[in-house]
Amino acid sequence: MSSFPHLSEPLTDGGVVLRDYLERDIPEILIAYQDDRRLHVLGGEDRPPSGAELGRRAEREPAARTAGEYATLTILEPGSDTCRGQLRVEDVDWDQARAGLSIWLAPQVRGRGLGRRALRLAGAWLLEACGLARAELLADPANIPVIHAAQAAGFVREGVLREYLRRRGTRIDAVVLSLIPTDL
């Protein structure tokens, strides 16, 4: 089984920075969920996470990365160490060399291109440094900003999986977007 390496140095393209998820990100994450009451719904969660839940996630992160189960990267603006969002690598299939991505941004920084840049950086990291052959993102068709950010990052829209996800007891469609090495 493969693993997700911890970043010795943050990833950056000059317009966004990605670093490993740390416990010190928790206050900003809680604020983001407070500022956007729909953030948990868009992320497929039944309710916003508590501080204790976020703490447990931070504690499990190193072992999960080493085991190749998932990885969480914190999105930062250049020159700042304040969490502005997160990108999560999940649904990993090492045999097929593919993984899913999800992303969220704090409401105050949306529309600045951070999502597009973060997806591009993370996609390149997964395909090059981590050895995956495919990174994919599933998005609610109503979440136009995420779909546009993924496409601007080079992800190719492949289609719609009908009634693929369950959100709050309701089946919803999912737009499938992917990034493969030739897209870089």
N, C-alpha and C positions, 0 to 999 in steps of 0.2 A: 504494500500500500504506500502511496505517496503522501506527502504532507505539503502544507503551505508554509513557506519559510517566513520567519519574522523579518521585518524590514530593518536592516542595519542602519539605513538612511531612509528618510521619507521619500516617496515618489513625488515628483513634481514636473510640471511642464511650464512653470513660471506663472501660470494663472490659477492653479489650484495645487494643493498639497494633500497627499494621502499618507497617513501614518497608521501604525497599529492602534487598535482600540485600547484605551486605558481607563482605569476606574475614575480618573479625574474628569472624564467626559460626561459623567452622569448628570451633574447639575444642568448643563446645557441641553442634554437630551430631554430631561424632565421639562425644562422651559419650552422646548420646541413642541412637545406634546400638549402643553398647556396653551401655547399660542395658536396651535392648529388642532382644534377639537376633532378633526376628521383624519388626522395622521394615522392613528391606529387602524381605522377602517381601510384606508388605502394600503396599509401594510398587511392586511389580512388578519389583524388581531381583534379579539373580542372586546378588549379594553386597553387603555394605555398601560404601559408597564409601570410598576412601582419602583422606587429607588432600590428597594431590597432585591427585586427581580433583576434590575440592571446590574447590581453588584454581583449577584450570582453569575450572570452572563459573563461579566468581566473576569471573574475568578475561573470560569470554565474555558475561557478563550484560549489560553496557551496550550492546554491539553488537547482541545478540539483541533487546533491548527496542526499540532504535531501528529495527531491521528489522521489528518486529512479529511475531517468531517465537515468543517466550515471555517470561514475566516471573516472577521469584521475589520473594516478599515474606516478610520475617521477622516472626514473631509474637513479641510482647513483652508482658510484664505492665506495667501502668502504673507509672511511676516507675523502671523498670529498662531497661537496654539489653542484657540477657542473652537470647540466642536461646532461645525456648521451643518453637519449631516453625517450620515453613515452609508457605507456601501457594504452589503453582506454577500459573501459567496456561500452558496448553499446547494442542496440537491446535487451533491457531488457524486459522479460515477467515474471512478478512476479507470475501470476496465474499458469504458467507452471514451475516456479522456474528455469529459465535458462537465460543466457546472452551470448553475443558475446564478443570476445576480439580482439583487434588489437594491433600491436606493431611496433615500429620503433626504430632504433638505429642510432646514429651518425656514419658516415663512419669510423672514427678513432678508434672506439671500437668494431667494428664487428669482429667476429671470436674468441672472448675471452670467450664465454659461458655466457655472460650477458643476452642474449635473453632467452636462455634455463632456466637459474636460475630465471629470472624475471617472465616468464610464469608459472613456477612451484610455486613460492611464491604467485603470484596473484591468480592462480587457487585454491590453498589451502585456501587462504583468502576468496574467493568467496564461496567455498563449505562449509567451516567451520564457519567462523565468520559472513558471510552474509546470510547463510542459503539457498543458491541455490543448486539445484540438478544436474545442468549441466552447464559447461562452454564450449563454442565452438569457434572455430577460422575458418574463411573462408580465404583461400589463393589462389592467382593466381598460377596455376600449374607451371608457370615459376619461381616463387619465392622460389626456392629450399632451400635457407638458412632459411627462416621462417618455412617451412614445417619440415626441419630437427630439428630446435630448438624446435618446438612444440612436435615432436615425442620424442626427448630426454628429454623433460619435463614431459613425461608421457601421452600426448594427443594421442588418438588412431585415426588413419586415418580411416574414415568411407566410403569414396568414393568421387565421383566427381559429382557436380551439373552442368549439361551441360548448357552453355550459361546463367548462373545464374546472373552474374554481368554485369553492363554496365560501361565501361571505355572508356572515350573519344569517345562516340558515337558508340562503338563496343561492342557486347556481348561477354563475355569471360566465360570460365568454372571457377568453384571454387572448390578447394579441401576442404572437410569438415573434421575437426579434433575436437575431443571432449575429455573432462575430466569429469569424474563422481567420486563420492566419493570412489568407489572401486578401482579406478586407483591410488589413493593416497596410 
